Amino acid sequence: MRVLVIHQNFPGQFGHLTKMWSQRPGWDVRALGRDTAPGLQGFDRLMRYRLTRSGHPQQHPYLRQMETATLHGQAAARAMLQLRRSGFAPDVILAHPGWGETLYAKDVFSDSRLVHFCEWFYAAEGADVGFDSEFPITFDDRARIRTWNALHTLNLTNCDAAISPTHWQKSRHPEIFQPKITVQHEGIDTGALGPDPKARITTPSGVTLRAGDPVITYVARNLEPYRGFHIFMRALERIQREHPRCHALIVGGDEVSYGKRPKDALNWREQMLREVRLDAARTHFLGKLPYAQYVKVLQVSAAHVYLTYPFVLSWSMLEAMACGAPLIGSDTAPVREQIEDGVNGRLVGFFDVSEIAQRTLDVLNDQSASEDLRRRAIEHASRFDRRAALVTYDELVQADATSKDGPIRPQSSWQSTVGAYESMDEGVVLRHGTERRSNNDVARERLNLVRRSAQ
C-alpha cells in the first residue's frame, strides 16, 4: 500500500496514523507539508513545499484566501510532480485540504483515492461567525466567508471520501456532500492520559500545586474569544473573590488562531488583564507547554473550564476528561455532543459569567460530589482512543486500493511531468513597483503582435 499524507502543518491530526502505517510491512508512506511544518520524530519521509510568492496585496479582499489556497495548491502540485517523476504514485492520498494543498492533486495522481479530512465548512450564521455579539460582523465578513467556501466546496467535490471528527462538524457541510463524510475522531493518546493522585506542577513563579488542591485549569492553543477566553477571565475574577485559596493555571499562546486581534492591545491576555482585577499570585499564565507538562496541568485540575463558540471541538476537552478533570463546559453544539449535564460534566451558558463562576465554585467546594463526574468523564473519553480511529481510517484508505504491494499503478498522463512543472502560471505579481507579467499575459501579447503584423 502506497500512502501520501498531506498536511500544511504536518503531522497535524495525522501523526499517530502516519507512525502506525509506516511501521507496517509492505506499506510505503510518504508525507507532504509546508516548509514550516514541524515534522514527525522518527519519520524521515516528509517532503516540504515552499510558496513561490505571497498573495497580492491589491487582491480583492473576498478573494485573498482563495488566492493563497491556489498558491498552496500549486506549490503542493510541484512537489507531487516530483514524487511522480521519482516513481512514486500513491494508492491513496489522505489530506487536510483546508489550505488548498490538494486542489490539483487529482491532476497529478488521477487514479489515486483522495480522502479529505473535513474539519469545518463556514457559514455566516448558525455557528461561530456572528455568535458573539461583542464582536459584530459586517456585510464584508459575510461575503468573504461565503466566497471562502468556494475552496471547501471544491475540496468536497474533488475527494472520493471524507472524514469529520464529530457529528456536529459533519453537519456543518452541505447536505449534498454529507453522504461522502464518515464521522470518526482522530483520537487522543489515552495511554498517556489518566488521573495521577501524585501529580504536581511548579509554576514559573515557584508555586507548587498538587492533585487535590483547588486548581482551576483553562487550556487553548491561543488565548482568544473563539475559545471563550474573555468570558473565562471575567468568571475567574468572581471565582477568586469567592474562593481565596484557589489558583488558576492558564495554558495557551498569545497569537490568534481564529478571529481577530484586539484593537487596543497586543493580545487578548493583555486586553483582559486591563479589564478584570485578578490576584496575580494565584493566576498563572503558562504559555504553550510540552505535552508531558500539559498533561500534569490536567492531572492537578480540580475544575477544568472549557468554553468554545459553536466551532471545531478541541482535543484538550477530551484530554481533560481522560485525566479525570471535572469539566465545566459551554452549552454549545460541539460540547453538547460530548457532555451530558450532571452526568460526565456540567454545561453552562457560554455568555453567563455568573453561572460559569458558580458551577466552578460548586465543583471546587465539593470534590467528593464530583467523583461521579470524573469517573464518567474518563469512561466517555476512552471511546476516543486512537486505536478506534485507526480502524476507521484503515477502512477508508483501503476501500478502493487494488493492491498493497504490487507495482505502481499507471497514472493518467495529461502532459509530461517536466512540461507540467514548467508551465504553471503564477499570476501577476508587483515587485518593486514593476509589474511582472504572467505566462498567459506574455502569450497573449505575442499573439496580438502576430495578428497586428498580419494586417
Sequence and secondary structure as in RCSB ss.txt:
>XXXX:A:sequence
MRVLVIHQNFPGQFGHLTKMWSQRPGWDVRALGRDTAPGLQGFDRLMRYRLTRSGHPQQHPYLRQMETATLHGQA
AARAMLQLRRSGFAPDVILAHPGWGETLYAKDVFSDSRLVHFCEWFYAAEGADVGFDSEFPITFDDRARIRTWNA
LHTLNLTNCDAAISPTHWQKSRHPEIFQPKITVQHEGIDTGALGPDPKARITTPSGVTLRAGDPVITYVARNLEP
YRGFHIFMRALERIQREHPRCHALIVGGDEVSYGKRPKDALNWREQMLREVRLDAARTHFLGKLPYAQYVKVLQV
SAAHVYLTYPFVLSWSMLEAMACGAPLIGSDTAPVREQIEDGVNGRLVGFFDVSEIAQRTLDVLNDQSASEDLRR
RAIEHASRFDRRAALVTYDELVQADATSKDGPIRPQSSWQSTVGAYESMDEGVVLRHGTERRSNNDVARERLNLV
RRSAQ
>XXXX:A:secstr
 EEEEE TTTTGGGHHHHHHHHTSTT EEEEEEETT    TT   EEEE  SS   TTS GGGHHHHHHHHHHHH
HHHHHHHHHHTT   SEEEE  TTSTTTTHHHHSTTSEEEEE      SSSSSTT  TTS   HHHHHHHHHHHH
HHHHHHHH SEEEESSHHHHHTS GGGGGGEEE    B GGG S  TT EEE TTS EEETTS EEEEEEEE SG
GGTHHHHHHHHHHHHHH TT EEEEEEESS SSS   SSSSSHHHHHHHHS   GGGEEEEES  HHHHHHHHHT
 SEEEE   SS   HHHHHHHHTT  EEEESSHHHHTT  BTTTBEEE TT HHHHHHHHHHHHH TGGGHHHHH
HHHHHHGGGBHHHHHHHHHHHHHTT S SSS       SS HHHHHHT     EEETTEEE  HHHHHHHHHHHH
HHHH 
